[in-house]
Amino acid sequence: MAGLHRIVLGLARLMALLGGALLTLLILITCLSIIGRAGNSLLHAMASAGVLPGLAQGLIDWGIGAIPGDFELVEAGMAFCIFAFLPFCTVTGGHASVDVFTNFLPRTANRVLEVLISIIFAVVLVVIAVQLEQGMARKISSGQTTLLLQFPVWWAYAISLAGAVVTAVIGVYMAFVRIYELMTGRVIAPNAVGADH
């Protein structure tokens, strides 16, 4: 069981790394687009004011400005990022919890609650993945594309679905782990191990 848990934890870390890499790229795109938009406004102001109008117009013509479709790229990529970070959070028990009332319960009651919460969470993750797949199928059949870049909308659904499926599989795995831990008294996946493990 420990070997399987290492594999699942490795998959969750890989997803988190992919999500982090994409998030870094999206931040870079956003920053470059903001800088380009500000530069474009400055160049237009310079051209209108007659301050180096030839240079200003030349830079405008060269393409200094916002990245076309930047918000479409960010919108499509952020959904994947969220689903890419969920598996690691799920396998490490890093989800936010309010345990004001459960601190006073005996350990056995808390373990039963952990099992119930894991099962409910797994069901919710599976439902999200199924609904996302159905949404993707509708987008494929409609042929809908984004406004500026004209890429098919289902592409964003597809990359999000990949993350959602991995998250759902890990959610179901963690529900079985919590059931196994309750039945055997062994701890396979400690709660909230954090990013340092």
N, C-alpha and C positions, 0 to 999 in steps of 0.2 A: 504494500500500500504506500509506503514511503517513496518508493521509486516512481510510482505513478504520480504521486503528488509533486515530485521534483519536475517531472515532464510537464504537468499542468502549470506549475509555477513558471517554468521556462517559457511556455507558450504565452502566458499572461505578460511576462516581461517583454517578450518580442513584440507583442501587440502594443504595449506601452511605449516601447522605443519607436515603433512605426508612427504611432500617434504623436509622439514628441517631435519626430523629424518633420512630419507634415505640419504640425502646429508652428514650428520654427519657420518653415517655408511660407506659411500663411501670414505670419507676423512680418516677415521680410517683404512680401508682396504688398501688404498694407502700408508699411513704412515707406517703401519706394513710391507707391501710388500717392500718398499724402505729400511727400517731397516733390514729386512730379507735378501734382496739382498746384501746390504753392509756387513752384518755379514757373509754371505756365501762366499763373495769374500775374506774377511779377514781370514776366517777359511781355505780357499784353499791356501792362501798365507802362512799362518802359517804351514800348512801341508807340503807344498813344501819346505819351509825354514828349516824344521826340528824343529820348535818351538812347543813343546807340540803336536807332530803329532798324538798321540793316542787320546787325548782330542779333537783336531780339527776334526779329521776324525769321531770320535764318534758323535760330534754335527752335522756334515754334514749329517751323516747317520740318525740321529734322525729327520732331516727335517728342519734344520735352512736354510731359504732361502726365496725367493719371494713367495707370495701366488699364487698358480697356477691359471691361468685364471683371474688375478686381472683386467687386462685391459678390459676383456669381461664383468665383473661385473660392472665396472665403466661406460663403454659404454652403457650398457643396462639401468643402473639406472639413468644416467644423463638425458636421454630423459624424463623419468617420472618426475624428479625434475623440469625441465623447465616447463612442462605442469602443475605441481602441484602449481607453484608459479604464473602462469598467471591468474588464477581466482581472486586471491586477488588483484593483480595489476589492473585487469580490473574493478572490482567492486568499488575500491577506487579511480579510475581515476589516478593511479600512473604511467601510461605510459609516457615516455618522449615526450615532445611536444616542438615545436619551434614556439613561438608566437610573433616573432619580428614584423611581419606584421599585425597580427590580433589584437595586442594591440591598434592599431589606429582605429579599426572598432567599430561601436556601439555595445552595449550588445546584441541586437537582432540578429545582423549578427553573432556574436560569438556563440550564442545559436543554430542558424541554422547550423553553421559549426560543433558544437558538435554533433548534431543529425546526420548529414551526415557522419561524421567520425565514430560514433558509429555503424551506419548501415553498412558501408563498412567493419569495423572491425569485426562485427558479421558475415557477409558473408564470409570473409576470414577465420575466425575460424571454421565455419561450413565446408567449403571446405577442410581445413586441416584435420578435424576429418574424413570426408568422405574418403579422399585419404589415410589416415592412416589405416582406416578399410579395404580398398581395398588392401593395401600393406600387411596387416596382413593376409588376406584371401589367397593372393598369397604365403606367407611364410608357411602357414599351409599346402596348397596343395603341395608345393615343398618338405616339410619335412626337410628343411635346418636346420642344427645345428651349434653351435659355434665350433671353431677349437679345443680348449683345454678342455673345460668343457662339451662339447657335449649336452648342453641344447638347446631345440628348439628355433630358432631365433624369432618365433612368440610370445614367452612369453614377450620379450622386447616390441614388438609392442602392445601386449595386455595391459600391464600396462601403456604404453604411451597413448593408446587409451582411457583408463579410464579417465586420466587427460584431454585429448583433448576434450572428450565429455562434461565433467563438464565445461571446459573453454568455449566451444561453446554455451552451454546452458546459462551460465552467460553472454556471449557476446550478445546473442539475448535478454536476459532479460534487459541488460543495454541499448540496442537500444530502446526497448519499454519505458524504464524509461525516456530516453532523449526526446523521442517524447512526452510522457505525460507531462514532465516538460515544454517543449516548448509550448504545447497547454494550460496548466493550469497556468503557471507562478510559480508553486510551485517547491521547490527543494527537491527531494527525496534522491538523492545521490550526496553530494557535491564532487567536484573534488579534487583529491590529498589529501585525509584525512590522509594518512600516516599510519604507523604501530601503532601509539599510540591511535587510535580510534577503 
